[in-house]
Amino acid sequence: MSELEEMKAPGLHENGFGSTWLGNLIIKLGGNWKQVYYRGSWDNLLLHEDGTVSFSVESAWGELYDVRKFIEEHFPGVRLYFQCEESGMSIYQTNDDTGQYFPEKYYLWVENGTTEYYTSLEALTKEVQNITGSKNLKTLDSCKKALETYSRSNSDLYYTLEDFELLDD
C-alpha cells in the first residue's frame, strides 16, 4: 500500500481515484480487479508500534466485503476490522465485536453539522436527557423517541441517532 501511495496517479491501472484506488491494491496483490467489488480508495495508512496497520476507505454504500475477504485470504492470519457509515442510506455497521478497534456504538448527528459518537448507552442517554430535558431514558429506542419529540417542538435543530449494527463474517 505504501508503494502504491508513492506512485504517480493513476497507479497500476487507469481509474478515477488515483494511485490509492482499491483496484490497484487488488492488482498489486495478484488479483483480478474485474472480479472483486472494489469501488473506492484508501488514505491515512499507518503502521502502529504494536504491529497493527490502520487505514481509512472512502467508498459508497457500506463495507467493501469483497475487498476485505480478498485481503484476508491473501494474508492468512490477518483480520480486518471495520466501521462504516453511510448516512444517506442509514448504514452504520462494524465487525469489531469487542470494541477494541472501534469502540463507538452510537452515532448522534445534529442538523448544524455536529457529530458525536458514544461508546455506551449510559453516556448517550445522559446526553439525550441534557438535550431534550427528558428523564429516565434507559434504551436506545427511548432516546430516539425523545429526540424525535424534541425536534418536532424545536424546529431549529433536527437530530439523527443511529447504532452501529454488529455484522458477522
C-alpha positions in Angstrom: 0.0 0.0 0.0 2.9 2.4 0.8 4.4 1.6 -2.6 1.1 2.3 -4.3 0.7 5.6 -2.4 4.1 6.8 -3.7 3.1 6.0 -7.4 2.1 8.7 -9.7 -1.7 8.6 -10.4 -3.4 6.6 -11.6 -1.1 3.8 -10.3 -1.3 0.4 -11.9 -4.4 0.9 -14.0 -6.5 3.9 -15.2 -9.2 4.9 -12.8 -10.9 7.9 -11.3 -9.5 7.6 -7.8 -5.7 7.8 -8.2 -2.9 5.5 -7.0 -4.8 4.6 -3.8 -7.7 3.2 -5.8 -8.6 -0.2 -4.2 -8.5 -1.8 -7.7 -4.7 -1.0 -7.7 -4.4 -2.9 -4.4 -6.2 -5.9 -5.8 -3.9 -5.8 -8.9 -0.8 -5.4 -6.6 -1.8 -8.5 -4.6 -2.2 -10.6 -7.7 -6.0 -10.4 -8.0 -8.2 -9.5 -10.9 -9.8 -6.1 -10.3 -12.7 -7.1 -12.6 -13.7 -9.9 -10.2 -13.7 -8.0 -6.9 -16.1 -5.2 -6.0 -13.6 -2.5 -5.0 -15.3 0.9 -5.6 -13.2 3.5 -3.7 -9.8 4.4 -2.3 -7.9 4.4 0.9 -6.0 7.0 2.9 -4.5 7.6 6.4 -2.3 4.4 6.1 -0.5 3.9 9.4 1.8 1.2 10.8 1.4 1.2 14.6 4.1 0.3 17.2 2.1 -2.8 18.1 2.3 -4.1 14.5 -1.2 -3.3 13.5 -2.0 -1.4 10.3 -4.8 1.0 10.0 -6.3 2.9 7.1 -9.5 4.6 6.0 -11.5 3.6 3.0 -13.7 6.1 1.1 -16.4 4.3 -0.7 -20.2 4.2 -1.1 -23.0 2.0 0.2 -21.3 0.3 3.1 -18.5 -2.0 3.8 -16.5 -3.5 0.9 -16.9 -7.1 1.8 -15.1 -8.5 -1.3 -12.0 -6.4 -0.8 -11.8 -7.3 2.9 -12.2 -11.0 2.2 -9.7 -10.8 -0.7 -7.0 -9.2 1.6 -7.7 -11.7 4.5 -7.4 -14.6 2.1 -4.2 -13.2 0.6 -2.7 -12.8 4.1 -3.8 -15.8 6.2 -3.9 -14.8 9.9 -4.8 -11.2 9.1 -8.2 -10.0 10.2 -9.5 -6.6 9.0 -11.9 -4.8 11.4 -14.1 -2.1 10.0 -16.6 0.5 10.9 -18.7 2.0 8.1 -21.0 4.9 7.9 -23.3 5.7 5.0 -25.7 8.3 6.3 -27.6 8.7 3.1 -28.6 5.0 3.3 -28.7 4.9 7.2 -26.0 2.2 7.2 -23.9 2.1 10.4 -22.0 -1.2 10.7 -19.0 -2.8 12.3 -17.5 -6.2 12.7 -15.5 -5.3 15.8 -17.5 -7.4 18.3 -15.1 -6.5 21.2 -14.9 -2.8 20.5 -11.1 -3.0 20.6 -10.6 -1.0 17.4 -14.0 0.7 17.0 -15.5 1.3 20.5 -18.2 3.6 19.2 -21.6 2.1 19.5 -23.8 5.1 18.8 -23.8 8.0 16.4 -25.6 11.3 17.0 -25.8 13.8 14.2 -27.2 17.3 14.6 -28.5 19.3 11.7 -26.0 22.0 12.4 -23.3 19.6 11.4 -22.2 18.4 14.8 -21.4 14.7 15.0 -20.8 12.8 18.3 -20.0 9.2 19.0 -20.8 7.3 22.2 -19.3 4.1 23.5 -22.0 3.4 26.0 -25.8 3.6 26.3 -25.3 5.4 29.6 -23.3 8.2 28.1 -25.7 8.5 25.2 -28.8 8.6 27.5 -27.2 11.4 29.6 -26.6 13.5 26.5 -30.1 13.0 25.1 -31.5 13.9 28.5 -29.4 17.1 28.5 -30.6 18.0 25.0 -34.3 17.1 25.5 -34.9 17.6 29.2 -36.4 14.1 29.2 -35.9 12.0 32.4 -35.2 8.3 33.0 -34.2 7.3 29.4 -32.9 3.7 29.5 -33.0 2.4 26.0 -31.9 3.4 22.5 -35.5 3.5 21.4 -36.5 5.8 24.2 -33.6 8.2 23.2 -34.7 8.2 19.6 -38.3 8.9 20.6 -37.2 11.8 22.9 -35.1 13.3 20.2 -38.0 13.0 17.7 -40.4 14.7 20.1 -37.8 17.4 20.8 -37.1 18.0 17.1 -40.8 18.4 16.4 -41.3 21.1 19.0 -37.9 22.8 18.4 -37.7 23.0 14.7 -34.4 24.8 14.8 -32.4 21.5 15.0 -33.0 18.0 13.8 -31.3 15.0 15.3 -30.4 11.6 13.9 -29.5 8.8 16.3 -28.1 5.5 15.0 -26.5 2.5 16.5 -23.7 0.5 14.8 -25.0 -2.9 13.7 -22.6 -5.7 14.5 -22.1 -7.9 11.4 -20.9 -11.4 11.5 -18.5 -12.5 8.8 
